[in-house]
């Protein structure tokens, strides 16, 4: 019965070895694995042995799966031939085999070793009077020489091969009892420019490497290989052993190392043309995103990042790393004006020093109302540092005129009797104001609607019941007393709190407050399907005094919140259609081909150009997080979505955006930096449109 050994080592890959002794295999496996660091799928390997050893050919069999080609000059090739057949290996040429036809233009191993049908051994073939340079090979990355006393002759015969392959490293056997022979051999190898290196835990082999001549010509070798590949590609020469995606990628990496970024970019794109697995394709996109930084390919680099970020196939870690790379292509949002908000909230009753943080703004009468979050912590190297390890939030409501001057401010005070649980994170976090008022809309909004009735103080629907005194919508919120007076100043917000459930889990809450006093008269913690779990970043929307919120974008989920029963109900769940750039084919692309699940809600929706405008953020997760942002546009019925390229407000850092708001001069956008500032940026509407219309193409 044949002796069969099945390899499962990850480095070696699954291989069946026949008629090799198990001890021989086990003794060589780690050494062969170590040797694999010197080879790759584009290179060639040579094994030479003029000794009839038990392990002859073993290197060739196992290394073949990681090399382009293996050339085997061995004295006893019986086991080798058998194992080549059993494992269906097609990339090993056995030179010392009288029955093998050798195609001269496809093989070169050792310059003065060529198969001679009249000579049956390697020793017969090795002859210093027989220098044969009929063959040439580059991409020889590694050699193994196993000989009694012929090392120097073998190396002399390989002189052109070593030079043409830029002096690759090689291993050779030694007999430590042959002190004089070893001394002569070492001196000869050093004369070729190599260093002699002992191999840890290996007594019978030495490594020759780090040839000082090698680095002088390495760039030229790489460029020659590039020219060779390009010639084959441009002339449609069929050579599957060379022109597959693996070979193009390996070459491109070499070119990147030598700073030939334009050539590397070309090779990576050649690799994309070949059949690829999904994960392999995204790996190439990652390289393109890197190399494009160094050449005038910024759009292509950005597109490569988008291909990874918005794919249904790339994993979280891949996307997270790509976000950081994408930051090299982002631009600061071009605000034409930035206002820093500041009001002192500290009082004598509280020791903590509160600092401004994320603001939220809405249109209100002839100006704006803006909430500023105040926090008692700082972010230090990604850690939240607060007095007594208790994080506190307070909120202040500002009245702002059309020139963005602060007219008045009052603190939002919780006047409800909702039960509080003791936690170390206190207060209403990330308050997002929202309103039913669609005043201050720029031209082009809701082109299919009529002008709002000006006599109604622009605050209610044109269909409001005129008999209802002072023109308020007949469906006005019953909690607003029973008054239909336009001065019924009840505001709406959502926030996050950990204080309203016994498990101390962050929970979205809906709230109402009095504009004039700042008293919060309603806080309702919200659950979806009566399930309590960590919730943040919902985007609220009020239509006809009914509260809705977008729970997720992929899949798109829109919920209705009943203010009277405090219940939620799913209104719409779908995968939205992507609206592409005008220069792309008119056919829209389904989100089923993409994955927008990493989009986190930021600013609540406001009316914009016959649809809805909002913002989302994507997070780079690390010890110190980084937040990046996009504009999002939905059509009125929430069937279509447009998204912009990513941007940042002022710096690539922790930037948080809680609202956008219309003004006569442009779009107002609130944001904070490191949770320690409160700012409003003003940006032209045409810039917003430009961002939305530059949605990058996904391949």
Phi, psi and omega per residue, in radians:
X1 nan 2.412 -3.129
X2 -1.179 2.487 3.053
X3 -1.458 2.001 -3.073
X4 -2.097 2.322 -3.131
X5 -2.183 2.161 -3.076
X6 -1.798 2.066 -3.109
X7 -1.550 2.334 3.086
X8 -2.165 0.014 3.126
X9 -0.981 2.259 -3.079
X10 -1.034 -0.649 -3.128
X11 -1.242 -0.525 -3.074
X12 -1.534 -0.506 -3.064
X13 1.287 2.766 -3.055
X14 -1.105 2.121 -3.134
X15 -2.549 2.472 3.024
X16 -1.749 2.164 3.131
X17 -1.968 2.177 -3.085
X18 -1.906 2.376 2.993
X19 1.112 0.392 2.891
X20 -1.794 2.462 3.128
X21 -1.174 2.424 -3.125
X22 -1.005 -0.696 3.130
X23 -1.102 -0.689 3.117
X24 -1.087 -0.760 -3.139
X25 -1.126 -0.883 -3.094
X26 -1.069 -0.634 -3.131
X27 -1.220 -0.361 -3.064
X28 -1.807 -0.304 -2.991
X29 -1.022 -0.887 -3.110
X30 -1.100 -0.654 3.132
X31 -1.153 -0.748 3.121
X32 -1.137 -0.715 3.085
X33 -1.031 -0.738 3.119
X34 -1.091 -0.678 -3.117
X35 -1.165 -0.402 -3.069
X36 -1.173 -0.235 3.083
X37 -1.120 -0.327 -3.066
X38 -1.618 -0.093 -3.049
X39 -2.170 2.892 3.017
X40 -2.707 -3.112 -3.000
X41 -1.177 -0.257 -3.096
X42 -1.665 -0.141 -2.937
X43 -1.883 3.033 -3.142
X44 -2.071 2.676 -3.100
X45 -2.280 2.499 3.103
X46 -2.118 2.311 2.977
X47 -2.030 2.191 -3.133
X48 -2.139 2.271 3.095
X49 -2.605 2.078 3.025
X50 -1.829 0.349 3.103
X51 -2.050 2.403 3.124
X52 -1.465 1.379 -3.113
X53 -1.640 2.817 3.091
X54 -1.179 -0.458 -3.068
X55 -1.738 0.200 -3.120
X56 -1.022 2.213 3.128
X57 1.563 -0.214 -3.100
X58 -1.101 -0.742 3.086
X59 -1.039 -0.783 -3.099
X60 -1.037 -0.774 -3.088
X61 -1.092 -0.822 -3.037
X62 -1.378 -0.655 -3.137
X63 -1.230 -0.387 -3.073
X64 -1.017 -0.543 -3.079
X65 -1.317 -0.128 -3.129
X66 -2.127 0.148 -3.109
X67 -2.188 2.828 3.039
X68 -1.269 -0.749 -3.086
X69 -2.638 2.480 3.053
X70 -2.107 2.323 3.104
X71 -2.024 2.099 -3.010
X72 -1.984 1.977 2.997
X73 -1.849 1.597 -3.098
X74 -2.260 2.613 -3.072
X75 -1.234 -0.805 -3.128
X76 -1.946 1.839 -3.064
X77 -1.845 0.232 -3.084
X78 -1.059 -0.934 3.137
X79 -1.110 -0.658 -3.121
X80 -1.070 -0.863 -3.126
X81 -1.065 -0.724 -3.140
X82 -1.080 -0.771 -3.092
X83 -1.284 -0.501 3.037
X84 -1.086 -0.776 -3.141
X85 -1.186 -0.818 -3.082
X86 -1.092 -0.632 -3.099
X87 -1.697 0.090 3.094
X88 0.930 0.851 -3.136
X89 -1.586 2.261 -3.052
X90 -1.979 -0.042 -3.030
X91 -2.001 0.471 3.021
X92 -1.986 2.195 2.994
X93 -1.809 2.064 3.112
X94 -1.611 1.958 -2.979
X95 -1.366 -0.801 -3.069
X96 -1.469 1.119 -3.107
X97 -2.477 1.867 -3.067
X98 -1.028 -0.394 -3.061
X99 -1.618 0.060 -3.058
X100 -1.790 2.233 3.028
X101 -1.366 2.247 3.141
X102 -1.896 2.071 3.115
X103 -1.457 1.997 -2.915
X104 -1.086 -0.600 -3.061
X105 -1.463 0.091 -3.137
X106 -2.068 0.002 -3.055
X107 -2.479 2.341 2.896
X108 -2.609 2.350 3.060
X109 -2.205 -1.196 -3.122
X110 -2.069 2.286 -2.948
X111 -1.038 -0.664 -3.111
X112 -1.807 0.335 3.052
X113 -2.081 2.005 3.075
X114 -2.397 2.489 -3.120
X115 -1.045 2.269 3.092
X116 -2.188 1.970 -3.052
X117 -1.062 -0.281 3.141
X118 -1.584 -0.059 -3.141
X119 -2.175 2.300 -2.934
X120 -1.810 -0.033 -3.096
X121 -2.305 2.813 3.068
X122 -1.086 -0.675 -3.131
X123 -1.075 -0.595 3.089
X124 -1.147 -0.594 -3.067
X125 -1.399 -0.475 -3.100
X126 -1.488 1.930 -3.082
X127 -2.652 2.174 -3.085
X128 -1.161 -0.297 3.078
X129 -1.452 0.042 -3.037
X130 -2.144 1.201 3.069
X131 -1.488 1.984 -3.082
X132 -2.103 1.978 3.122
X133 -1.946 0.596 -3.100
X134 -1.242 -0.316 -3.063
X135 -2.109 2.768 3.137
X136 -2.485 2.530 3.090
X137 -2.593 2.322 2.905
X138 -1.915 3.094 -3.095
X139 1.204 0.390 2.939
X140 -1.461 1.959 -3.022
X141 -1.783 -0.313 -2.992
X142 -2.823 2.518 3.088
X143 -2.306 2.662 2.969
X144 -2.220 2.152 -3.141
X145 -2.041 2.189 3.133
X146 -2.237 1.829 -3.021
X147 -2.537 2.780 3.059
X148 -1.407 -1.107 -3.061
X149 -2.386 0.327 -3.027
X150 -1.932 0.247 -3.077
X151 -0.954 -0.824 -3.054
X152 -1.174 -0.719 3.092
X153 -1.066 -0.728 3.130
X154 -1.084 -0.774 -3.126
X155 -1.184 -0.650 3.083
X156 -1.103 -0.749 3.121
X157 -1.186 -0.307 -3.130
X158 -1.757 0.220 -3.002
X159 -1.046 -0.783 3.131
X160 -1.193 -0.657 3.122
X161 -1.094 -0.798 3.112
X162 -1.070 -0.756 -3.126
X163 -1.161 -0.800 -3.107
X164 -1.152 -0.449 3.116
X165 -1.736 0.268 3.027
X166 1.123 0.725 3.005
X167 0.923 1.205 3.141
X168 -1.258 2.799 3.057
X169 -1.222 2.762 3.060
X170 -2.622 2.776 3.040
X171 -1.976 2.602 3.125
X172 -2.526 2.574 -3.114
X173 -1.383 2.691 3.065
X174 -2.391 2.664 2.984
X175 -1.995 1.913 -3.018
X176 -1.137 -0.238 3.101
X177 -1.367 -0.308 -3.129
X178 -1.635 1.271 -3.015
X179 -1.127 -0.811 -3.093
X180 -1.163 -0.770 3.120
X181 -1.064 -0.788 -3.134
X182 -1.066 -0.676 -3.141
X183 -1.109 -0.765 3.119
X184 -1.138 -0.753 -3.133
X185 -1.089 -0.788 -3.128
X186 -1.077 -0.741 -3.134
X187 -1.113 -0.657 3.126
X188 -1.162 -0.769 3.140
X189 -1.100 -0.687 3.095
X190 -1.140 -0.577 3.125
X191 -1.159 -0.372 3.085
X192 -1.411 -0.116 3.126
X193 1.825 0.057 -3.075
X194 -1.570 2.769 2.938
X195 -1.779 2.561 3.097
X196 -1.665 2.148 -3.042
X197 -2.219 2.189 3.028
X198 -1.281 2.555 -3.118
X199 -1.827 2.187 -3.087
X200 -1.051 2.279 3.096
X201 1.172 0.249 3.061
X202 -2.188 2.057 -3.036
X203 -1.676 -0.418 -2.969
X204 -1.872 0.133 3.077
X205 -2.347 2.608 3.112
X206 -2.167 2.558 3.086
X207 -1.772 2.297 2.970
X208 -1.875 2.092 -3.036
X209 -2.667 -3.062 3.057
X210 0.912 0.841 3.120
X211 -1.125 2.198 -3.055
X212 -1.228 -0.297 3.067
X213 -1.371 -0.469 -2.998
X214 -0.947 -0.774 -3.001
X215 -1.305 -0.276 3.136
X216 -1.255 -0.551 -3.023
X217 -1.992 0.061 -3.011
X218 -1.113 -0.676 3.131
X219 -1.094 -0.756 -3.137
X220 -1.090 -0.693 3.117
X221 -1.084 -0.750 -3.129
X222 -1.113 -0.753 3.137
X223 -1.152 -0.662 3.091
X224 -1.078 -0.715 3.120
X225 -1.150 -0.683 3.077
X226 -1.049 -0.812 3.136
X227 -1.092 -0.674 3.141
X228 -1.109 -0.848 -3.137
X229 -1.098 -0.757 -3.094
X230 -1.144 -0.668 3.109
X231 -1.099 -0.762 3.113
X232 -1.098 -0.749 -3.105
X233 -1.169 -0.816 -3.068
X234 -1.216 -0.455 -3.123
X235 -1.759 0.183 3.092
X236 0.945 0.642 3.088
X237 -1.359 2.239 -3.100
X238 -1.392 2.073 3.065
X239 -2.737 1.474 -3.053
X240 -1.153 -0.407 3.128
X241 -1.230 -0.367 -3.113
X242 -1.827 -0.939 -2.947
X243 -1.636 1.202 2.899
X244 -2.095 3.023 -3.030
X245 -1.054 -0.641 -3.124
X246 -1.067 -0.739 -3.110
X247 -1.179 -0.733 3.119
X248 -1.099 -0.713 -3.125
X249 -1.159 -0.756 3.131
X250 -1.064 -0.745 3.112
X251 -1.135 -0.746 -3.137
X252 -1.051 -0.675 3.119
X253 -1.127 -0.715 3.083
X254 -1.052 -0.767 -3.123
X255 -1.134 -0.637 3.071
X256 -1.092 -0.737 3.135
X257 -1.047 -0.618 -3.136
X258 -1.571 0.104 3.077
X259 1.168 0.463 2.964
X260 -1.580 1.239 -2.967
X261 -1.195 -0.615 3.137
X262 -1.151 -0.713 3.116
X263 -1.221 -0.674 3.094
X264 -1.076 -0.752 3.115
X265 -1.024 -0.747 3.136
X266 -1.102 -0.715 -3.124
X267 -1.192 -0.697 3.099
X268 -1.070 -0.679 3.113
X269 -1.245 -0.550 3.013
X270 -1.092 -0.660 3.136
X271 -1.119 -0.582 -3.135
X272 -1.184 -0.409 -3.121
X273 -1.237 -0.542 -3.109
X274 -1.335 2.725 3.081
X275 -1.019 2.335 -3.054
X276 -2.422 2.632 2.909
X277 -1.313 2.804 -3.093
X278 -1.053 -0.819 -3.095
X279 -1.140 -0.599 3.109
X280 -1.141 -0.687 -3.131
X281 -1.097 -0.750 -3.117
X282 -1.219 -0.510 3.045
X283 -1.097 -0.684 3.107
X284 -1.204 -0.708 3.059
X285 -0.991 -0.676 3.141
X286 -1.076 -0.764 3.118
X287 -1.143 -0.685 3.120
X288 -1.086 -0.696 3.131
X289 -1.093 -0.509 3.134
X290 -1.406 -0.852 -3.042
X291 -1.220 -0.499 -3.127
X292 -1.141 -0.333 3.108
X293 -1.112 -0.501 -3.006
X294 -1.643 -0.121 3.140
X295 -2.258 3.051 -3.077
X296 -1.425 1.102 -3.109
X297 -2.329 0.770 -3.061
X298 -1.118 -0.716 3.131
X299 -1.119 -0.727 -3.131
X300 -1.165 -0.663 3.092
X301 -1.137 -0.724 3.090
X302 -1.110 -0.755 3.121
X303 -1.074 -0.680 3.117
X304 -1.086 -0.710 3.084
X305 -1.105 -0.775 -3.141
X306 -1.086 -0.662 3.124
X307 -1.016 -0.625 3.138
X308 -1.380 -0.823 -3.041
X309 -1.111 -0.609 -3.003
X310 -1.854 0.338 -3.137
X311 -1.610 2.616 3.052
X312 -1.424 -0.104 -3.001
X313 -1.911 -0.429 -3.136
X314 -1.378 2.497 -3.047
X315 -1.484 3.084 -3.040
X316 -1.089 -0.824 -3.092
X317 -1.089 -0.680 3.106
X318 -1.082 -0.798 -3.139
X319 -1.160 -0.700 -3.108
X320 -1.087 -0.788 3.106
X321 -1.132 -0.617 3.142
X322 -1.178 -0.611 3.098
X323 -0.986 -0.739 3.133
X324 -1.149 -0.700 3.083
X325 -1.124 -0.699 3.141
X326 -1.010 -0.550 -3.093
X327 -1.043 -0.390 3.092
X328 -1.230 -0.335 -3.121
X329 -1.801 -0.145 -3.095
X330 -1.304 2.783 3.057
X331 -2.152 2.629 3.011
X332 -1.184 2.410 3.141
X333 -1.109 2.219 -3.018
X334 -1.409 1.316 3.075
X335 -1.179 2.504 3.025
X336 -1.643 -0.139 3.089
X337 -2.812 2.446 3.075
X338 -2.262 2.251 3.119
X339 -1.993 2.227 3.050
X340 -1.646 2.185 -3.108
X341 -1.585 2.429 3.137
X342 -2.689 2.183 2.925
X343 -2.528 2.490 -3.093
X344 -1.406 2.133 3.141
X345 -1.862 -0.172 -3.083
X346 -1.197 2.509 3.090
X347 -2.383 3.029 -3.058
X348 -1.259 -0.247 -3.063
X349 -1.515 -0.230 -3.073
X350 -2.194 2.291 -3.084
X351 -1.392 -0.466 -3.065
X352 -1.131 2.519 3.038
X353 -1.691 1.965 -3.099
X354 -1.603 2.490 3.120
X355 -2.132 2.645 3.136
X356 -1.122 2.520 3.066
X357 -2.428 -2.581 -2.923
X358 -1.044 2.175 3.060
X359 -1.691 2.832 3.053
X360 -2.444 2.331 -3.007
X361 -2.263 2.545 3.044
X362 -2.392 2.778 2.985
X363 -1.203 2.451 3.108
X364 -2.617 1.987 -3.138
X365 0.879 -2.109 -3.092
X366 -1.692 0.358 -3.139
X367 -2.770 -2.317 -3.047
X368 -2.524 2.714 2.889
X369 -2.027 2.371 -3.064
X370 -2.365 2.246 3.029
X371 -1.682 2.359 3.023
X372 -1.995 2.211 3.014
X373 -1.421 2.339 3.053
X374 -2.016 2.339 -3.079
X375 -2.207 2.716 -3.107
X376 -1.817 0.268 -3.074
X377 -2.137 2.904 2.953
X378 -2.187 2.775 3.081
X379 -1.796 2.025 -3.100
X380 -2.093 1.899 -3.138
X381 0.941 0.694 3.103
X382 1.534 -0.102 -3.133
X383 -1.784 2.491 3.094
X384 -1.555 2.057 -3.081
X385 -1.951 2.042 -3.117
X386 -2.395 2.731 3.136
X387 -1.109 2.283 3.136
X388 1.040 0.319 3.133
X389 1.031 0.478 3.062
X390 -1.981 2.046 3.134
X391 -1.547 2.203 -3.103
X392 -2.135 2.538 3.059
X393 -2.220 2.359 2.964
X394 -2.210 2.772 -3.070
X395 -2.299 2.449 -3.138
X396 -2.243 2.360 -3.083
X397 -1.766 2.127 -3.104
X398 -1.842 2.496 2.920
X399 -1.763 2.186 -3.042
X400 -2.210 2.402 3.137
X401 -1.507 -3.125 -3.057
X402 -1.160 -0.351 3.088
X403 -1.590 0.170 3.118
X404 1.154 0.537 3.003
X405 -1.599 2.401 3.116
X406 -1.357 2.096 -3.101
X407 -1.642 -0.708 -3.046
X408 -2.752 2.844 3.055
X409 -2.657 2.535 3.077
X410 -2.441 2.656 3.131
X411 -1.521 2.424 3.036
X412 -1.343 2.125 -3.089
X413 -2.089 2.270 3.111
X414 -1.293 1.890 -3.137
X415 -1.774 0.154 -3.137
X416 -1.485 2.945 3.098
X417 -1.853 0.458 -3.141
X418 -1.085 2.481 -3.089
X419 -1.242 2.331 3.091
X420 -1.866 2.477 3.029
X421 -1.902 2.600 -3.061
X422 -1.336 2.027 3.122
X423 -2.404 2.942 3.124
X424 -1.676 0.142 3.022
X425 -2.185 1.882 -2.980
X426 -2.052 2.564 3.069
X427 1.832 3.047 -3.124
X428 -1.659 1.923 -3.066
X429 -1.625 2.646 3.002
X430 0.892 0.895 3.103
X431 -1.140 2.152 3.061
X432 -1.959 1.947 3.070
X433 -1.342 2.543 3.006
X434 -2.612 2.815 -2.986
X435 -2.608 2.792 3.063
X436 -1.511 -0.085 -3.063
X437 -1.361 2.189 3.096
X438 -1.923 0.519 3.049
X439 -1.219 2.910 3.072
X440 1.148 0.498 3.125
X441 -1.461 2.420 3.092
X442 -1.251 2.939 -3.110
X443 -1.114 2.563 3.129
X444 1.751 -0.217 3.116
X445 -1.326 2.419 3.067
X446 0.762 1.062 -3.132
X447 -1.112 -0.305 -3.117
X448 -1.622 0.135 3.097
X449 -1.974 2.795 3.123
X450 -1.498 2.890 3.123
X451 -1.075 2.432 3.133
X452 -1.182 2.494 -3.135
X453 -1.139 1.977 -3.077
X454 -1.167 -0.508 -3.129
X455 -1.173 -0.242 -3.106
X456 -1.614 0.386 3.120
X457 0.954 0.436 3.063
X458 0.961 0.351 -3.036
X459 -1.953 -0.022 3.141
X460 -2.492 3.006 -3.029
X461 -1.156 2.553 3.135
X462 -1.076 -0.345 -3.112
X463 -1.555 0.195 -3.047
X464 -1.043 2.617 -3.070
X465 -1.313 1.947 -3.073
X466 -1.133 -0.375 3.118
X467 -1.359 -0.065 -3.020
X468 -1.633 0.524 3.017
X469 0.893 2.190 3.026
X470 0.984 0.483 2.876
X471 0.956 1.095 3.012
X472 -1.994 2.640 -3.133
X473 -1.052 2.343 -3.102
X474 -1.117 -0.275 3.127
X475 -1.672 0.368 -3.072
X476 -1.007 2.677 -3.036
X477 -1.056 2.165 -3.089
X478 -1.125 -0.405 3.114
X479 -1.212 -0.209 3.141
X480 -1.445 0.854 -3.028
X481 1.022 -2.475 2.967
X482 -2.113 0.312 -3.083
X483 -1.425 2.342 3.011
X484 -1.783 0.323 -3.109
X485 -1.270 2.418 3.136
X486 -1.139 -0.257 3.132
X487 -1.511 0.117 3.105
X488 -1.262 1.552 -2.959
X489 -1.524 1.341 3.049
X490 -1.836 2.132 3.118
X491 -1.825 2.856 -3.071
X492 -2.200 2.560 3.085
X493 -2.716 2.818 2.858
X494 -2.136 2.721 -3.130
X495 -2.664 3.107 3.049
X496 -2.039 2.378 3.108
X497 -2.532 2.573 3.054
X498 -1.820 -0.029 -2.955
X499 -1.554 -0.167 -2.932
X500 -1.874 0.246 3.009
X501 -2.489 2.648 -3.011
X502 -1.228 -0.311 -3.106
X503 -1.587 0.005 3.101
X504 1.011 0.690 -3.140
X505 -1.698 2.344 3.079
X506 -0.993 2.244 -3.016
X507 -2.373 2.411 3.057
X508 -1.292 2.366 3.112
X509 -2.222 2.491 2.990
X510 -1.697 2.443 -3.129
X511 -2.461 2.724 3.019
X512 -2.181 2.535 -3.127
X513 -2.457 2.790 3.113
X514 -1.609 2.110 -3.115
X515 -1.009 -0.674 -3.002
X516 -1.394 -0.562 -3.069
X517 -1.905 -0.356 -3.079
X518 1.410 0.093 3.135
X519 -1.318 2.238 3.045
X520 -1.532 2.017 -3.050
X521 -1.831 -0.019 3.096
X522 -2.682 2.276 2.986
X523 -2.390 2.114 -3.107
X524 -2.159 1.893 2.994
X525 -1.114 2.401 -3.039
X526 -1.966 2.386 3.022
X527 -2.116 2.597 3.006
X528 -1.781 2.164 -3.097
X529 0.964 0.582 3.102
X530 1.005 0.486 -3.126
X531 -1.883 2.224 3.114
X532 -1.631 2.023 3.073
X533 -2.653 2.900 -3.102
X534 -1.071 2.135 -3.097
X535 -2.302 2.385 3.056
X536 -2.667 2.875 2.885
X537 1.141 0.582 2.939
X538 -1.303 2.679 3.134
X539 -2.000 1.914 -3.083
X540 -1.398 2.796 -3.136
X541 -2.704 2.349 3.111
X542 -2.063 2.148 3.106
X543 -2.209 2.122 -3.120
X544 0.928 0.759 3.105
X545 1.137 0.191 3.055
X546 -1.762 2.392 -3.068
X547 -1.640 2.246 3.054
X548 -2.226 2.869 2.990
X549 -2.660 2.548 3.045
X550 -1.511 2.055 -3.099
X551 -1.479 -0.694 3.103
X552 -2.675 2.800 -3.135
X553 -1.798 -0.452 3.138
X554 -2.428 1.776 -0.082
X555 -1.234 2.771 3.118
X556 -1.262 2.189 3.110
X557 -2.269 2.107 3.113
X558 -2.007 2.159 -3.128
X559 -1.962 2.641 2.985
X560 -1.838 2.402 3.082
X561 -1.979 2.095 3.133
X562 -1.481 1.969 -3.077
X563 -1.195 -0.359 -3.112
X564 -1.526 -0.700 -3.105
X565 -1.756 -0.178 -3.130
X566 1.111 0.445 -3.130
X567 -1.831 2.669 3.074
X568 -1.945 2.587 3.094
X569 -2.489 2.418 -3.131
X570 -1.290 2.143 -3.124
X571 -1.656 -0.710 -3.076
X572 -2.651 2.368 3.016
X573 -2.399 2.159 -3.055
X574 -2.834 3.003 2.930
X575 -1.836 2.131 -3.025
X576 -1.327 2.715 3.067
X577 -1.562 2.356 3.112
X578 -1.428 2.251 3.009
X579 -1.622 2.069 -3.038
X580 -1.585 3.052 3.108
X581 -1.114 2.740 -3.080
X582 -1.118 -0.540 -3.102
X583 -1.396 -0.136 3.085
X584 -1.501 2.902 3.103
X585 -0.959 2.555 -3.070
X586 -1.130 -0.478 -3.122
X587 -1.064 2.241 -3.131
X588 -1.382 2.853 -3.111
X589 -2.004 2.395 -3.092
X590 -1.423 2.548 3.065
X591 -1.143 -0.241 3.081
X592 -1.107 -0.406 3.095
X593 -1.483 -0.243 -3.094
X594 -2.222 3.028 -3.135
X595 -2.397 1.919 -3.130
X596 -1.799 0.362 -3.034
X597 -1.203 -0.291 3.108
X598 -1.455 0.004 3.095
X599 -1.324 2.079 3.114
X600 -1.856 2.368 -3.073
X601 -1.104 2.438 3.083
X602 -2.139 -1.586 -3.057
X603 -1.470 2.406 3.034
X604 -1.038 2.766 -3.074
X605 -1.262 2.473 2.983
X606 -2.271 2.679 3.139
X607 -1.103 2.436 3.100
X608 -2.797 2.046 3.014
X609 0.818 1.096 3.072
X610 1.054 0.617 3.124
X611 -2.968 -2.648 -3.079
X612 -2.287 2.413 3.129
X613 -2.020 2.437 3.071
X614 -2.696 -3.060 3.039
X615 -2.296 2.716 3.030
X616 -2.301 2.924 3.059
X617 -2.285 2.699 3.011
X618 -2.170 2.502 -2.967
X619 -2.011 2.288 2.928
X620 -1.567 2.027 -3.037
X621 -1.606 2.137 3.067
X622 -2.818 -3.006 3.068
X623 -0.967 -0.742 3.040
X624 -1.955 1.945 -3.089
X625 -1.305 2.767 3.046
X626 -2.301 2.418 -3.078
X627 -1.984 2.296 3.095
X628 -2.170 2.754 -2.881
X629 -2.346 2.720 3.051
X630 -2.419 2.591 2.860
X631 -1.393 2.487 3.085
X632 -2.238 2.363 3.053
X633 -2.182 2.310 3.016
X634 -2.002 2.617 2.956
X635 -1.301 2.969 -3.023
X636 -1.052 -0.575 -3.070
X637 -1.665 0.076 3.137
X638 0.987 0.965 3.028
X639 -2.015 -0.391 -3.049
X640 -2.252 2.547 3.126
X641 -2.311 2.502 2.922
X642 -2.141 2.477 3.078
X643 -2.322 2.575 -3.119
X644 -1.553 3.020 2.923
X645 -1.212 2.859 -3.116
X646 -1.271 2.616 3.090
X647 -2.577 2.970 2.991
X648 -2.258 2.868 -3.049
X649 -1.477 -0.977 -3.140
X650 -2.271 -0.690 -3.104
X651 -2.620 2.774 3.120
X652 -1.413 1.709 -2.965
X653 -2.826 -2.793 3.010
X654 -1.461 1.734 3.092
X655 -2.112 2.267 -3.067
X656 -2.201 2.341 -3.065
X657 -2.103 2.146 -3.086
X658 -1.937 -0.155 -3.090
X659 -2.877 2.731 2.907
X660 -2.291 2.722 -3.010
X661 -2.716 2.491 3.127
X662 -1.345 2.588 2.972
X663 -2.556 2.928 3.132
X664 -1.181 -0.359 -3.049
X665 -1.789 -0.065 -3.112
X666 2.541 -2.931 -3.122
X667 -1.570 2.282 3.052
X668 -1.609 2.343 -3.137
X669 -2.294 2.155 3.117
X670 -1.653 2.579 3.110
X671 -2.823 2.815 3.051
X672 -2.216 2.789 3.076
X673 -2.166 2.185 -3.117
X674 0.942 0.496 -3.141
X675 0.995 0.419 -3.069
X676 -2.343 0.507 3.054
X677 -2.784 2.757 3.096
X678 -2.315 2.056 -3.037
X679 -2.363 2.669 3.007
X680 -2.143 2.173 3.069
X681 -1.866 2.485 3.117
X682 -1.941 2.185 -3.102
X683 -2.286 2.504 3.138
X684 -1.157 2.553 3.122
X685 -1.135 -0.554 -3.135
X686 -1.172 -0.462 3.049
X687 -1.219 -0.716 3.091
X688 -1.030 -0.796 3.140
X689 -1.100 -0.686 3.134
X690 -1.085 -0.738 3.105
X691 -1.102 -0.763 -3.112
X692 -1.187 -0.577 -3.102
X693 -1.473 -0.117 3.096
X694 -1.739 0.503 3.056
X695 -0.955 2.171 -3.021
X696 -1.327 2.541 -3.139
X697 -1.263 2.403 3.049
X698 -1.830 2.290 -3.091
X699 -1.506 nan nan
